[in-house]
Amino acid sequence: MSVNLYDEAVLNKFKGIFYNTVYAQTDMAFQASAELDKNQGKMRLPLFSIYCMNYTISLDWLNWGRTRVGRRSRFTDTENYTEMEREQTVPMRLEYQLDVWASTRSDLNDIVRELLFWIVQNPTFVVENPLNGEKYNFNLYISSDLQDNSDVMTHESRGRIYRMTIPLMVDEAVLFKVYDIKTVLEPLIEIEVVDDINELKGEDG
């Protein structure tokens, strides 16, 4: 399971409260907004854009047992064999940048206020491992101070555009890898046990 699944889950979390949300870097946010079906080829404001800026291995949480051997995530016991699925993990720290765009300072401040409360009160999002269908909860945190980037972006045809950048972090993410182990318990061929040595020698023995 790659970082892409976290990107999709985080995007869907914000799209759940505001449709005009895109996964894009700041220089591509307007184009991504215009490509949304509801926007019919036009960039709309207000706008949320989110992007994963970086991810690193969380060495403090690294467990070599989980990384090399993994944990048992599925166990199937039949008459002829036992099949076990093991899940290996590597702990990760994901860093996201959420940008809030608005046409006025007043709108931007109001949206950011409501958004901050919502993130703090509802940090959890769900990631499903497509390799085995298991679902996991992770939390999204505001990692540092907000930054006003209103002077960075302007749009001549629409006047000044206001932008607030909110740094976010997933501190307990994991990358998944799943592999199967099958152990044969019963022989899959027929074996005849001979008790009498004369049976081995035959009639001409």
N, C-alpha and C positions, 0 to 999 in steps of 0.2 A: 504494500500500500504506500503510495507516494504522497508527497506534499500536496499534489493536485487535489486530493480528496478533501483536505483541510480548506484549501482555497474555495472549493465549491460549497462546502458546508458554511463557511463564514459568509460568503456572498449570499447564500440563501437565507441566512439568519437576518441580514439587513433588508433583503428584498421582501421578507415577510412583513416588514413594517412600512416599507416605502418602495414602490415599484421602480422608480427612477434611480436604481442603484446598479452600478456597473463594476466589473472587475477590470481595472485598467490603470496604467500609470497616468500621472497627471497630464502629460502632453497628449494622451490619447483618450482622455475622459469624455471630451465633448463629442468626438466621433462615435465612441461607444454608446453614448446616450442617444444620438441620432439614429443608431442602428436598432434600437429597441422597437418592437412592433407597435407599441402604443404611441410612440413619439412620431411616427410617420415621416422619418427622415429629417427631423428637426431636433436640435439640442434644446432640452428643457431645463429650467431651473425651478425650484432647488434640485440639486443633484448630489448623490453620494457616490464617490469612487473609492474603491479599496484595492490594495495591491500588497502582495507579500514582498517585502523589501530584502529580507535575509532570513536564513535559518541555519542553526548550528547544533552540534551534538551537546547535550547536557551531560558533561562528564561527571558532575556530582551525583547524577541519578543513574549512571551506567552500571548495569548489573550483567556481568559476564555470563552468568548462568542463563539469564533470559535471552541474551544476545546469541550465544552459541548453541545451547541446547533447546531453549524455549520452554514454554509451559504447555501442558496438554489442554487443547481447546475442544477436541471431539474424540469420542471413544466408541467404537463399534465392535461388538463381540458376537460372532456367529459360530456355527458348528465347526466350520473348517478353518477359520482364521480370525485374528484380532487385528483391526485396523485403527490406528491412532493418528490423530492430526496434531502437530505441534506448531505453536505460534512463537516465532522469534521476534524480538522487539529491540529497537534502538531509541532511547529517549532524545527528544528534540525540543529546541526552543524556536518558535516561529515569531517573526516580527512583521507586523502589518502596519500600513499607513492608510488611515481613513481620512479622506478629504470631504468636507462639506462645502458645497458651492451655493451661493445665493445672489440675488440681484441687488439686495439692500443690506446694510449693516444690521438693521433691526431684525429682518428675517433671519439672518445668519445667527445672531445672538439667541433668538428664541428657539431656533432649531437645535443649536448646540446644547443649550440648557436641557431641553427635553431628552436629547440623545444621550447625554452624559448620565442622567438619572436612569434611563432605560438600560444602558450598558452595565452600570454598577448593580442594578437590581435584577438583571437578567443576563448573567455572564455565560450561562451554559449553552452549548450547541452540541449536536449529535453528529458523529462520523460513523458510517457503516463500512466495515471491512468487506469488500466484494469477494475476497478469497474464501470466506466462510460464513458471511451473512451476519456476523455478530456486530452489535451496535455499542458504541462507547461515548461517554459524556466527557467533554472537555470544557474548560473555562477560558473566556477572553477577558483580559485585563487591560486597563489603561496604564501604559508603562512609564510615561513621563509627562512633562508639561505640554500643554497644547501650544500650537504656534500659529499666529495669524500670518497667513501668506497672501493677503489681499493685494499687496503691491506687486506680487510676482506675476500674476496673470491679468491681462486686460483683453477686452474684446471690442474692437473698434465699432462694430455694427450694433452692439448692444450696450455700450457704455461700460462702466467699471463693473467687474465681477469680484465679489468678496469670497474669500476661501479661508477656512479654518482647518488646520491639520491636527488630527488626533492620533497619536501613536498607540498601537495596540500590541498585545503580546499573548501568545499561548505558551505557557511555561512548562506544561506537562504533556506535550504532544509526544507521540511515538510513531516510528515507522514500523510497519508490519511485514513479516514474511512467513508464509505457511508452507509446511512440507508434511508429507504423509509417511508413516511407517506401517508396514504390513508384516505381521508375524504369523507363520503357518503353525497351527496347533495340531491339526490332524493330517496324516499323509493323504495325498490325493490319488494314490495308486493302491491297488489291492495287493495284499501280502498274505500268502498262505503259510501257516506255521505247520511244520512237519514234526510230529512227536516221535515217530518210529524211524530209526536209522536205516531199517531195511527199505523203507519207502524211497530213500535217497539213492540206494544201490540199484533198485529196480529188480525185476524178476530174474534177470540174468546175472545179478550182482555177484 
